[in-house]
Amino acid sequence: MNSLSLKLIGIVLLACCTGIFASQVSVAATTDARLVKILSGKNEAVRMKALATIENTPGKALDSLTSLCAAARSHCDETGVDEIVRPSTMELLYLVGSTRVPEAMTVLVEMLDAQSEGIAIVAADALGKNEFIASIDDLKRQIDRDEFESSYGFRFNLVRALARMQDAAAWEFLAELRDDLDGQLRFEIDKLLKEVNEADFRGDKDRLQAWQTKSSPQITLKPAGFESESRQRLKLVPTRNYYGIEIEAKRMMFIIDHSGSMSDTVAGYSRLDRAKIELIRTVKELPSDSEFAITFYSDDVRPWQSELLEATDINKQKAITAIQQLMPGGWTNTYGALRRSMLFDSQLEAVFLLTDGKPTCGDIVAPQAIINDIVHRNRFRHLKINTIGIAVDGSMQQFLKLLAESTAGEFRQAE
């Protein structure tokens, strides 16, 4: 076979291989475009199914990262300023972050500037959860967003994202930020800072020592996760309490069930009478620099005031008068009361829910469905929901315990 023939054969083979490669690229592009279309479509169930398939297939998220990023940008553009972030959007951003590659970090950092506060919150959380250390400076700049001043949930999420980095630069910034915060969030930061050790400074003893000397409070141990708050409680300073639950928040809401069953009497006092006595005691003890709200509920949900009020003597007395006038009656709209707290003042930090029975009316009645809905909404509020059950049965105890634990709150059983 002469050289000309060999050249011709080579050209033919090259053409065939090029054609095959081009065909494969075309198929891949079509597949990617289809995935982006599915993930950006209007059917939430279809989106969630596609995301679950990717998540449960080893290596699929990384292989599909370009498509996931394109879909994430689409979700970001379509989410309005005041719109609740859809579960599929959240799962998509977390899935992007789970790949832990630079391209994923780039997209999540972009999302920090989203018009939607919810998108920015999820992006920050995904960056922290996956320890994208290189994004710490981008996270620090989040304090320049208006939401940092106006939204407790935004501030809490940013603090948690930085703490999850387990990095010296993050701890140093949190120590500086701590003095500009108060209430529940300062308490949480103090818990974290008091538990940092050498491992969190990557073994840099000199840097750790310099930070310990400069920081307040002084630091000695290992950081606790935010998820374990209800089980690992460090008693930093004496605080006021409600049914034995310490009040660390500066801005809180008390939600009181006054349904018909609250008229049941034990030892001459009705359940509602006992609840009134405890709430009045707590209101009287609130420090003057705190803010509070009260919501009464039975069939309907009735906030005492439409906003947080300073705990002045005058406001305390007005609240006590309203509490004293409360009468039992009606069914139990627990979901409505909890839902109202999610829509209340954006500076609210903690909720104390008191009830004596199962939900019997409202948009959602099933206990597990209530938990699912409230916990999802609370991912953007970060309210600590504490629960008090008065003479509740086993199933109701379980409901109230799970609701509290799912929001880093505490449960108490009372008579």
C-alpha positions, 0 to 999 in steps of 0.5 A, a space after each residue: 500500500 503506497 503512502 497516498 493510500 495510507 494518507 487517504 485511509 487516515 483522513 477517512 478514519 479521522 473524519 469518522 472519529 470526528 463525526 462520532 465525537 461531534 455526535 456524542 457532543 450533540 447528544 450530550 448538549 441535548 441531554 443537558 438542555 433537556 435537564 435544564 428544561 426539566 429543572 427550570 419547568 413549572 412542575 414542582 413534583 417533576 423538578 423534585 423527582 429529577 433532583 432526587 434522581 441526580 442526588 441518589 446517583 453516585 457522581 451524577 451531580 458532578 457530571 451534570 454540574 453545568 446543567 445544574 448551574 444553569 438551572 440554578 441561575 434560572 431559578 434565581 432570576 425567577 424568584 421574586 423579592 418577597 417570594 418564598 423560595 420553593 423546595 426545589 430551588 433549595 434542593 438545587 442550590 444544595 445539590 450544586 454545593 455538594 459537588 464542592 468544586 470551584 465552579 459550584 462555589 462561583 455560582 453560589 457566590 453569585 447567588 449572594 447578590 440575588 434580589 431574593 433574600 431567601 435565595 441569598 440565605 440558601 446560597 450562604 448556607 450551602 457555602 458554609 455547609 460545604 466549607 467553601 473557605 475561599 468564599 469567606 470574604 464574600 460572606 463577610 460582605 453580606 453584612 452590607 445588605 439591607 437585610 442584615 439590619 432588617 432581618 434576624 433570620 438573615 443575620 442568624 443564617 450568616 453567622 451559622 454559615 461562617 461558623 460552619 467554615 471552621 476557619 480562623 478568618 471566619 472565627 476572627 470575623 465573628 468575634 468582631 461581629 459579636 459586639 454589634 449583635 444582641 439577644 438570642 444571636 449574641 448568645 449563640 455566638 458566645 456559645 460558639 466562640 467559647 468552644 473554638 480550639 487549635 484545630 479550628 485555626 488549622 494548627 496556627 497556635 500563634 494566631 489562635 493565641 492572638 485571637 484569644 487575647 483580643 476576643 471577648 468572651 475568652 475562648 477555650 473549647 471546641 465549637 458546638 453545631 447549631 443543630 445540637 443547641 437543644 441538647 448542648 446548652 452552655 449556661 453563660 449567664 443567669 437568664 429569665 425563664 418561662 416554664 423553666 425555659 431560659 429566655 435568651 432572646 431580646 425579642 420574643 413572642 408568647 403564643 397562648 392557647 385559650 380554647 375551650 379545654 383550657 377551662 378544665 380545672 385542677 385544684 381550684 384553678 383552670 389550665 388557663 388561670 395557671 397559664 395566665 399566672 405564669 405569663 404575667 410573672 414572666 412579663 413582669 420580669 422582662 428587662 426594659 431593653 427587651 421587646 415582646 409580643 403576645 398572640 392569643 388563639 382558639 378558633 381564630 388567631 388574635 395578636 395582642 399588638 401588631 408589632 413588637 413592643 418595648 418592655 416598658 412598665 406601661 406596656 407591661 401593664 397593658 399586656 397584663 390587663 389583656 392577659 387577665 381579661 382572656 377567657 376560654 372558648 373555641 377550638 384549637 387553631 395551632 397552625 394559624 398561630 404558628 403561621 402568624 409568628 412566621 409573618 410577624 416582625 422580621 426582628 423576632 427571635 424566639 417563640 413560646 407556644 403554650 397549648 393543652 391539646 391537639 390542633 382541631 381547626 385551621 388550614 392544617 390540622 395534622 401535627 406532622 404536616 404542621 411541623 413540615 410546613 413551619 420548619 420549612 418556613 422557619 429555614 428563612 426566619 430561624 425562630 427558636 420555637 419553644 413549646 409548653 404542653 399543659 396536661 397533653 397526651 403522649 402523641 401531643 407531647 411527641 408533636 410539641 417535642 419534635 416541633 421544638 427540636 426541629 427549631 433548636 427550641 425546648 419542650 416543657 410538660 406542665 399541669 
